[in-house]
Amino acid sequence: MGAPAPMRAKTKYMNFEVGGRRFYAMISPDGQERWAVQEFTSITPITNFKMYNAFSDKDENRELPCSDWDYNFSEQNGITRVDIVIFNESFERLEKLLEGFKIGFTMTLKNRKNCWPPYRKNKQKKITSH
């Protein structure tokens, strides 16, 4: 699992089964690590998985509050659709999560020209982000 450039992801371990966990860090260009634990609570092959997500320190000590994530996969006209529902235990946790999304999504948009072929082929089209 990757990270938006210039960040990178480092997975210490991952066991994708019910009760299994992924322990990983998002690492900034200057080397700062932000660790998290994902515990898989339900897996329905092809269509769904659920996990409990918590920020943590490098020794896997979880920070509360946490959030529940529910990923649903479906196909529409040959295209895979992913719907994600996130339940947060507190408004404080939601704010932390949204700040991370804002940073990561902004990085992704800045790097879109490197991964989106139509953008590279048609440079006269200007795409803006806010």
CNS distance restraints for C-alpha pairs under 8 A (distance, minus, plus):
assign (resid   1 and name CA) (resid   9 and name CA) 7.01 0.50 0.50
assign (resid   2 and name CA) (resid   8 and name CA) 6.43 0.50 0.50
assign (resid   2 and name CA) (resid   9 and name CA) 5.45 0.50 0.50
assign (resid   3 and name CA) (resid   7 and name CA) 5.67 0.50 0.50
assign (resid   3 and name CA) (resid   8 and name CA) 4.88 0.50 0.50
assign (resid   3 and name CA) (resid   9 and name CA) 5.31 0.50 0.50
assign (resid   3 and name CA) (resid  26 and name CA) 6.98 0.50 0.50
assign (resid   3 and name CA) (resid 104 and name CA) 7.90 0.50 0.50
assign (resid   4 and name CA) (resid   8 and name CA) 6.89 0.50 0.50
assign (resid   4 and name CA) (resid 104 and name CA) 5.90 0.50 0.50
assign (resid   4 and name CA) (resid 105 and name CA) 7.60 0.50 0.50
assign (resid   4 and name CA) (resid 107 and name CA) 5.94 0.50 0.50
assign (resid   4 and name CA) (resid 108 and name CA) 5.36 0.50 0.50
assign (resid   5 and name CA) (resid 107 and name CA) 6.27 0.50 0.50
assign (resid   5 and name CA) (resid 108 and name CA) 6.79 0.50 0.50
assign (resid   5 and name CA) (resid 111 and name CA) 6.91 0.50 0.50
assign (resid   6 and name CA) (resid  28 and name CA) 7.00 0.50 0.50
assign (resid   6 and name CA) (resid  29 and name CA) 6.22 0.50 0.50
assign (resid   6 and name CA) (resid 107 and name CA) 7.36 0.50 0.50
assign (resid   7 and name CA) (resid  26 and name CA) 6.61 0.50 0.50
assign (resid   7 and name CA) (resid  27 and name CA) 5.53 0.50 0.50
assign (resid   7 and name CA) (resid  28 and name CA) 4.79 0.50 0.50
assign (resid   7 and name CA) (resid  29 and name CA) 6.05 0.50 0.50
assign (resid   8 and name CA) (resid  26 and name CA) 5.81 0.50 0.50
assign (resid   8 and name CA) (resid  27 and name CA) 5.25 0.50 0.50
assign (resid   8 and name CA) (resid  28 and name CA) 6.79 0.50 0.50
assign (resid   9 and name CA) (resid  24 and name CA) 6.95 0.50 0.50
assign (resid   9 and name CA) (resid  25 and name CA) 5.68 0.50 0.50
assign (resid   9 and name CA) (resid  26 and name CA) 4.60 0.50 0.50
assign (resid   9 and name CA) (resid  27 and name CA) 6.03 0.50 0.50
assign (resid  10 and name CA) (resid  24 and name CA) 5.48 0.50 0.50
assign (resid  10 and name CA) (resid  25 and name CA) 5.22 0.50 0.50
assign (resid  10 and name CA) (resid  26 and name CA) 6.51 0.50 0.50
assign (resid  10 and name CA) (resid  27 and name CA) 7.35 0.50 0.50
assign (resid  11 and name CA) (resid  22 and name CA) 7.14 0.50 0.50
assign (resid  11 and name CA) (resid  23 and name CA) 5.97 0.50 0.50
assign (resid  11 and name CA) (resid  24 and name CA) 4.12 0.50 0.50
assign (resid  11 and name CA) (resid  25 and name CA) 6.45 0.50 0.50
assign (resid  12 and name CA) (resid  22 and name CA) 7.61 0.50 0.50
assign (resid  12 and name CA) (resid  23 and name CA) 5.57 0.50 0.50
assign (resid  12 and name CA) (resid  24 and name CA) 5.51 0.50 0.50
assign (resid  12 and name CA) (resid  25 and name CA) 7.99 0.50 0.50
assign (resid  13 and name CA) (resid  21 and name CA) 7.62 0.50 0.50
assign (resid  13 and name CA) (resid  22 and name CA) 5.62 0.50 0.50
assign (resid  13 and name CA) (resid  23 and name CA) 5.55 0.50 0.50
assign (resid  13 and name CA) (resid  24 and name CA) 7.19 0.50 0.50
assign (resid  14 and name CA) (resid  20 and name CA) 7.37 0.50 0.50
assign (resid  14 and name CA) (resid  21 and name CA) 5.60 0.50 0.50
assign (resid  14 and name CA) (resid  22 and name CA) 4.03 0.50 0.50
assign (resid  14 and name CA) (resid  23 and name CA) 6.46 0.50 0.50
assign (resid  15 and name CA) (resid  20 and name CA) 4.84 0.50 0.50
assign (resid  15 and name CA) (resid  21 and name CA) 5.34 0.50 0.50
assign (resid  15 and name CA) (resid  22 and name CA) 6.25 0.50 0.50
assign (resid  16 and name CA) (resid  20 and name CA) 5.65 0.50 0.50
assign (resid  16 and name CA) (resid  21 and name CA) 6.69 0.50 0.50
assign (resid  16 and name CA) (resid  22 and name CA) 7.56 0.50 0.50
assign (resid  16 and name CA) (resid  40 and name CA) 6.90 0.50 0.50
assign (resid  17 and name CA) (resid  21 and name CA) 7.85 0.50 0.50
assign (resid  17 and name CA) (resid  40 and name CA) 6.45 0.50 0.50
assign (resid  17 and name CA) (resid  42 and name CA) 7.97 0.50 0.50
assign (resid  17 and name CA) (resid  43 and name CA) 7.01 0.50 0.50
assign (resid  18 and name CA) (resid  40 and name CA) 5.21 0.50 0.50
assign (resid  18 and name CA) (resid  41 and name CA) 5.22 0.50 0.50
assign (resid  18 and name CA) (resid  42 and name CA) 5.47 0.50 0.50
assign (resid  18 and name CA) (resid  43 and name CA) 6.32 0.50 0.50
assign (resid  19 and name CA) (resid  39 and name CA) 6.31 0.50 0.50
assign (resid  19 and name CA) (resid  40 and name CA) 5.45 0.50 0.50
assign (resid  19 and name CA) (resid  41 and name CA) 5.79 0.50 0.50
assign (resid  20 and name CA) (resid  39 and name CA) 5.87 0.50 0.50
assign (resid  20 and name CA) (resid  40 and name CA) 5.57 0.50 0.50
assign (resid  20 and name CA) (resid  41 and name CA) 7.98 0.50 0.50
assign (resid  21 and name CA) (resid  37 and name CA) 6.82 0.50 0.50
assign (resid  21 and name CA) (resid  38 and name CA) 5.42 0.50 0.50
assign (resid  21 and name CA) (resid  39 and name CA) 4.38 0.50 0.50
assign (resid  21 and name CA) (resid  40 and name CA) 6.00 0.50 0.50
assign (resid  22 and name CA) (resid  37 and name CA) 5.79 0.50 0.50
assign (resid  22 and name CA) (resid  38 and name CA) 5.09 0.50 0.50
assign (resid  22 and name CA) (resid  39 and name CA) 6.60 0.50 0.50
assign (resid  23 and name CA) (resid  35 and name CA) 7.37 0.50 0.50
assign (resid  23 and name CA) (resid  36 and name CA) 5.98 0.50 0.50
assign (resid  23 and name CA) (resid  37 and name CA) 4.68 0.50 0.50
assign (resid  23 and name CA) (resid  38 and name CA) 6.53 0.50 0.50
assign (resid  23 and name CA) (resid  60 and name CA) 7.47 0.50 0.50
assign (resid  24 and name CA) (resid  35 and name CA) 5.66 0.50 0.50
assign (resid  24 and name CA) (resid  36 and name CA) 5.65 0.50 0.50
assign (resid  24 and name CA) (resid  37 and name CA) 6.66 0.50 0.50
assign (resid  25 and name CA) (resid  33 and name CA) 5.75 0.50 0.50
assign (resid  25 and name CA) (resid  34 and name CA) 5.18 0.50 0.50
assign (resid  25 and name CA) (resid  35 and name CA) 4.14 0.50 0.50
assign (resid  25 and name CA) (resid  36 and name CA) 6.21 0.50 0.50
assign (resid  26 and name CA) (resid  33 and name CA) 5.70 0.50 0.50
assign (resid  26 and name CA) (resid  34 and name CA) 5.25 0.50 0.50
assign (resid  26 and name CA) (resid  35 and name CA) 6.54 0.50 0.50
assign (resid  27 and name CA) (resid  31 and name CA) 5.78 0.50 0.50
assign (resid  27 and name CA) (resid  32 and name CA) 5.50 0.50 0.50
assign (resid  27 and name CA) (resid  33 and name CA) 4.55 0.50 0.50
assign (resid  27 and name CA) (resid  34 and name CA) 6.50 0.50 0.50
assign (resid  28 and name CA) (resid  32 and name CA) 5.26 0.50 0.50
assign (resid  28 and name CA) (resid  33 and name CA) 6.66 0.50 0.50
assign (resid  34 and name CA) (resid  55 and name CA) 7.68 0.50 0.50
assign (resid  34 and name CA) (resid  56 and name CA) 7.74 0.50 0.50
assign (resid  34 and name CA) (resid  57 and name CA) 7.53 0.50 0.50
assign (resid  35 and name CA) (resid  55 and name CA) 5.97 0.50 0.50
assign (resid  35 and name CA) (resid  56 and name CA) 5.26 0.50 0.50
assign (resid  35 and name CA) (resid  57 and name CA) 5.69 0.50 0.50
assign (resid  35 and name CA) (resid  58 and name CA) 6.03 0.50 0.50
assign (resid  35 and name CA) (resid  60 and name CA) 7.72 0.50 0.50
assign (resid  36 and name CA) (resid  53 and name CA) 7.14 0.50 0.50
assign (resid  36 and name CA) (resid  54 and name CA) 5.56 0.50 0.50
assign (resid  36 and name CA) (resid  55 and name CA) 4.17 0.50 0.50
assign (resid  36 and name CA) (resid  56 and name CA) 4.98 0.50 0.50
assign (resid  36 and name CA) (resid  57 and name CA) 7.48 0.50 0.50
assign (resid  36 and name CA) (resid  60 and name CA) 7.53 0.50 0.50
assign (resid  36 and name CA) (resid  62 and name CA) 7.77 0.50 0.50
assign (resid  37 and name CA) (resid  53 and name CA) 5.80 0.50 0.50
assign (resid  37 and name CA) (resid  54 and name CA) 5.29 0.50 0.50
assign (resid  37 and name CA) (resid  55 and name CA) 6.31 0.50 0.50
assign (resid  37 and name CA) (resid  56 and name CA) 6.64 0.50 0.50
assign (resid  37 and name CA) (resid  60 and name CA) 7.04 0.50 0.50
assign (resid  37 and name CA) (resid  62 and name CA) 7.45 0.50 0.50
assign (resid  38 and name CA) (resid  51 and name CA) 6.10 0.50 0.50
assign (resid  38 and name CA) (resid  52 and name CA) 5.58 0.50 0.50
assign (resid  38 and name CA) (resid  53 and name CA) 4.53 0.50 0.50
assign (resid  38 and name CA) (resid  54 and name CA) 6.55 0.50 0.50
assign (resid  39 and name CA) (resid  51 and name CA) 5.24 0.50 0.50
assign (resid  39 and name CA) (resid  52 and name CA) 5.04 0.50 0.50
assign (resid  39 and name CA) (resid  53 and name CA) 6.49 0.50 0.50
assign (resid  40 and name CA) (resid  49 and name CA) 7.41 0.50 0.50
assign (resid  40 and name CA) (resid  50 and name CA) 5.92 0.50 0.50
assign (resid  40 and name CA) (resid  51 and name CA) 4.22 0.50 0.50
assign (resid  40 and name CA) (resid  52 and name CA) 6.46 0.50 0.50
assign (resid  41 and name CA) (resid  49 and name CA) 7.64 0.50 0.50
assign (resid  41 and name CA) (resid  50 and name CA) 5.49 0.50 0.50
assign (resid  41 and name CA) (resid  51 and name CA) 5.12 0.50 0.50
assign (resid  41 and name CA) (resid  52 and name CA) 6.87 0.50 0.50
assign (resid  42 and name CA) (resid  48 and name CA) 7.94 0.50 0.50
assign (resid  42 and name CA) (resid  49 and name CA) 5.40 0.50 0.50
assign (resid  42 and name CA) (resid  50 and name CA) 5.03 0.50 0.50
assign (resid  42 and name CA) (resid  51 and name CA) 6.98 0.50 0.50
assign (resid  43 and name CA) (resid  48 and name CA) 6.00 0.50 0.50
assign (resid  43 and name CA) (resid  49 and name CA) 4.26 0.50 0.50
assign (resid  43 and name CA) (resid  50 and name CA) 6.49 0.50 0.50
assign (resid  44 and name CA) (resid  48 and name CA) 5.01 0.50 0.50
assign (resid  44 and name CA) (resid  49 and name CA) 5.93 0.50 0.50
assign (resid  45 and name CA) (resid  49 and name CA) 7.75 0.50 0.50
assign (resid  46 and name CA) (resid  73 and name CA) 6.90 0.50 0.50
assign (resid  47 and name CA) (resid  72 and name CA) 5.68 0.50 0.50
assign (resid  47 and name CA) (resid  73 and name CA) 4.74 0.50 0.50
assign (resid  47 and name CA) (resid  74 and name CA) 6.45 0.50 0.50
assign (resid  48 and name CA) (resid  70 and name CA) 7.36 0.50 0.50
assign (resid  48 and name CA) (resid  71 and name CA) 5.47 0.50 0.50
assign (resid  48 and name CA) (resid  72 and name CA) 4.55 0.50 0.50
assign (resid  48 and name CA) (resid  73 and name CA) 6.03 0.50 0.50
assign (resid  49 and name CA) (resid  70 and name CA) 6.19 0.50 0.50
assign (resid  49 and name CA) (resid  71 and name CA) 5.40 0.50 0.50
assign (resid  49 and name CA) (resid  72 and name CA) 6.92 0.50 0.50
assign (resid  50 and name CA) (resid  68 and name CA) 7.28 0.50 0.50
assign (resid  50 and name CA) (resid  69 and name CA) 5.54 0.50 0.50
assign (resid  50 and name CA) (resid  70 and name CA) 4.48 0.50 0.50
assign (resid  50 and name CA) (resid  71 and name CA) 6.09 0.50 0.50
assign (resid  51 and name CA) (resid  68 and name CA) 5.86 0.50 0.50
assign (resid  51 and name CA) (resid  69 and name CA) 5.24 0.50 0.50
assign (resid  51 and name CA) (resid  70 and name CA) 6.69 0.50 0.50
assign (resid  52 and name CA) (resid  66 and name CA) 7.16 0.50 0.50
assign (resid  52 and name CA) (resid  67 and name CA) 5.84 0.50 0.50
assign (resid  52 and name CA) (resid  68 and name CA) 4.57 0.50 0.50
assign (resid  52 and name CA) (resid  69 and name CA) 6.23 0.50 0.50
assign (resid  53 and name CA) (resid  66 and name CA) 5.82 0.50 0.50
assign (resid  53 and name CA) (resid  67 and name CA) 5.27 0.50 0.50
assign (resid  53 and name CA) (resid  68 and name CA) 6.15 0.50 0.50
assign (resid  53 and name CA) (resid  69 and name CA) 7.16 0.50 0.50
assign (resid  54 and name CA) (resid  62 and name CA) 6.00 0.50 0.50
assign (resid  54 and name CA) (resid  63 and name CA) 6.33 0.50 0.50
assign (resid  54 and name CA) (resid  64 and name CA) 7.04 0.50 0.50
assign (resid  54 and name CA) (resid  65 and name CA) 7.35 0.50 0.50
assign (resid  54 and name CA) (resid  66 and name CA) 4.78 0.50 0.50
assign (resid  54 and name CA) (resid  67 and name CA) 6.64 0.50 0.50
assign (resid  55 and name CA) (resid  62 and name CA) 5.90 0.50 0.50
assign (resid  55 and name CA) (resid  63 and name CA) 5.42 0.50 0.50
assign (resid  55 and name CA) (resid  64 and name CA) 7.66 0.50 0.50
assign (resid  55 and name CA) (resid  66 and name CA) 7.38 0.50 0.50
assign (resid  56 and name CA) (resid  60 and name CA) 5.40 0.50 0.50
assign (resid  56 and name CA) (resid  61 and name CA) 5.25 0.50 0.50
assign (resid  56 and name CA) (resid  62 and name CA) 4.20 0.50 0.50
assign (resid  56 and name CA) (resid  63 and name CA) 5.22 0.50 0.50
assign (resid  57 and name CA) (resid  61 and name CA) 5.51 0.50 0.50
assign (resid  57 and name CA) (resid  62 and name CA) 6.78 0.50 0.50
assign (resid  57 and name CA) (resid  63 and name CA) 7.76 0.50 0.50
assign (resid  65 and name CA) (resid  88 and name CA) 7.74 0.50 0.50
assign (resid  65 and name CA) (resid  89 and name CA) 5.84 0.50 0.50
assign (resid  65 and name CA) (resid  90 and name CA) 6.57 0.50 0.50
assign (resid  65 and name CA) (resid  93 and name CA) 6.00 0.50 0.50
assign (resid  66 and name CA) (resid  88 and name CA) 6.38 0.50 0.50
assign (resid  66 and name CA) (resid  89 and name CA) 6.01 0.50 0.50
assign (resid  66 and name CA) (resid  93 and name CA) 6.74 0.50 0.50
assign (resid  67 and name CA) (resid  86 and name CA) 6.67 0.50 0.50
assign (resid  67 and name CA) (resid  87 and name CA) 5.48 0.50 0.50
assign (resid  67 and name CA) (resid  88 and name CA) 4.37 0.50 0.50
assign (resid  67 and name CA) (resid  89 and name CA) 5.98 0.50 0.50
assign (resid  67 and name CA) (resid  93 and name CA) 7.61 0.50 0.50
assign (resid  68 and name CA) (resid  86 and name CA) 5.67 0.50 0.50
assign (resid  68 and name CA) (resid  87 and name CA) 5.09 0.50 0.50
assign (resid  68 and name CA) (resid  88 and name CA) 6.54 0.50 0.50
assign (resid  69 and name CA) (resid  84 and name CA) 6.83 0.50 0.50
assign (resid  69 and name CA) (resid  85 and name CA) 5.81 0.50 0.50
assign (resid  69 and name CA) (resid  86 and name CA) 4.59 0.50 0.50
assign (resid  69 and name CA) (resid  87 and name CA) 6.54 0.50 0.50
assign (resid  70 and name CA) (resid  84 and name CA) 5.55 0.50 0.50
assign (resid  70 and name CA) (resid  85 and name CA) 5.11 0.50 0.50
assign (resid  70 and name CA) (resid  86 and name CA) 6.44 0.50 0.50
assign (resid  71 and name CA) (resid  82 and name CA) 6.75 0.50 0.50
assign (resid  71 and name CA) (resid  83 and name CA) 5.86 0.50 0.50
assign (resid  71 and name CA) (resid  84 and name CA) 4.64 0.50 0.50
assign (resid  71 and name CA) (resid  85 and name CA) 6.73 0.50 0.50
assign (resid  72 and name CA) (resid  82 and name CA) 5.64 0.50 0.50
assign (resid  72 and name CA) (resid  83 and name CA) 5.14 0.50 0.50
assign (resid  72 and name CA) (resid  84 and name CA) 6.39 0.50 0.50
assign (resid  73 and name CA) (resid  80 and name CA) 6.79 0.50 0.50
assign (resid  73 and name CA) (resid  81 and name CA) 5.67 0.50 0.50
assign (resid  73 and name CA) (resid  82 and name CA) 4.71 0.50 0.50
assign (resid  73 and name CA) (resid  83 and name CA) 6.59 0.50 0.50
assign (resid  74 and name CA) (resid  80 and name CA) 5.76 0.50 0.50
assign (resid  74 and name CA) (resid  81 and name CA) 5.18 0.50 0.50
assign (resid  74 and name CA) (resid  82 and name CA) 6.64 0.50 0.50
assign (resid  75 and name CA) (resid  79 and name CA) 5.46 0.50 0.50
assign (resid  75 and name CA) (resid  80 and name CA) 4.57 0.50 0.50
assign (resid  75 and name CA) (resid  81 and name CA) 5.81 0.50 0.50
assign (resid  76 and name CA) (resid  80 and name CA) 6.41 0.50 0.50
assign (resid  76 and name CA) (resid  81 and name CA) 6.84 0.50 0.50
assign (resid  88 and name CA) (resid  93 and name CA) 6.24 0.50 0.50
assign (resid  88 and name CA) (resid  94 and name CA) 5.87 0.50 0.50
assign (resid  89 and name CA) (resid  93 and name CA) 6.83 0.50 0.50
assign (resid  90 and name CA) (resid  94 and name CA) 6.46 0.50 0.50
assign (resid  91 and name CA) (resid  95 and name CA) 6.21 0.50 0.50
assign (resid  92 and name CA) (resid  96 and name CA) 6.44 0.50 0.50
assign (resid  93 and name CA) (resid  97 and name CA) 6.17 0.50 0.50
assign (resid  94 and name CA) (resid  98 and name CA) 6.04 0.50 0.50
assign (resid  95 and name CA) (resid  99 and name CA) 6.18 0.50 0.50
assign (resid  96 and name CA) (resid 100 and name CA) 6.42 0.50 0.50
assign (resid  97 and name CA) (resid 101 and name CA) 6.24 0.50 0.50
assign (resid  98 and name CA) (resid 102 and name CA) 6.01 0.50 0.50
assign (resid  99 and name CA) (resid 103 and name CA) 6.29 0.50 0.50
assign (resid 100 and name CA) (resid 104 and name CA) 6.04 0.50 0.50
assign (resid 101 and name CA) (resid 105 and name CA) 5.69 0.50 0.50
assign (resid 102 and name CA) (resid 106 and name CA) 5.96 0.50 0.50
assign (resid 103 and name CA) (resid 107 and name CA) 6.30 0.50 0.50
assign (resid 104 and name CA) (resid 108 and name CA) 6.20 0.50 0.50
assign (resid 105 and name CA) (resid 109 and name CA) 6.17 0.50 0.50
assign (resid 106 and name CA) (resid 110 and name CA) 6.24 0.50 0.50
assign (resid 106 and name CA) (resid 129 and name CA) 8.00 0.50 0.50
assign (resid 107 and name CA) (resid 111 and name CA) 6.28 0.50 0.50
assign (resid 108 and name CA) (resid 112 and name CA) 6.03 0.50 0.50
assign (resid 109 and name CA) (resid 129 and name CA) 7.05 0.50 0.50
assign (resid 111 and name CA) (resid 115 and name CA) 7.11 0.50 0.50
assign (resid 112 and name CA) (resid 116 and name CA) 5.63 0.50 0.50
assign (resid 112 and name CA) (resid 119 and name CA) 7.85 0.50 0.50
assign (resid 113 and name CA) (resid 117 and name CA) 7.29 0.50 0.50
assign (resid 113 and name CA) (resid 119 and name CA) 5.64 0.50 0.50
assign (resid 113 and name CA) (resid 120 and name CA) 6.01 0.50 0.50
assign (resid 114 and name CA) (resid 120 and name CA) 7.59 0.50 0.50
assign (resid 116 and name CA) (resid 120 and name CA) 6.87 0.50 0.50
assign (resid 117 and name CA) (resid 121 and name CA) 6.24 0.50 0.50
assign (resid 118 and name CA) (resid 122 and name CA) 6.06 0.50 0.50
assign (resid 119 and name CA) (resid 123 and name CA) 6.09 0.50 0.50
assign (resid 119 and name CA) (resid 125 and name CA) 7.50 0.50 0.50
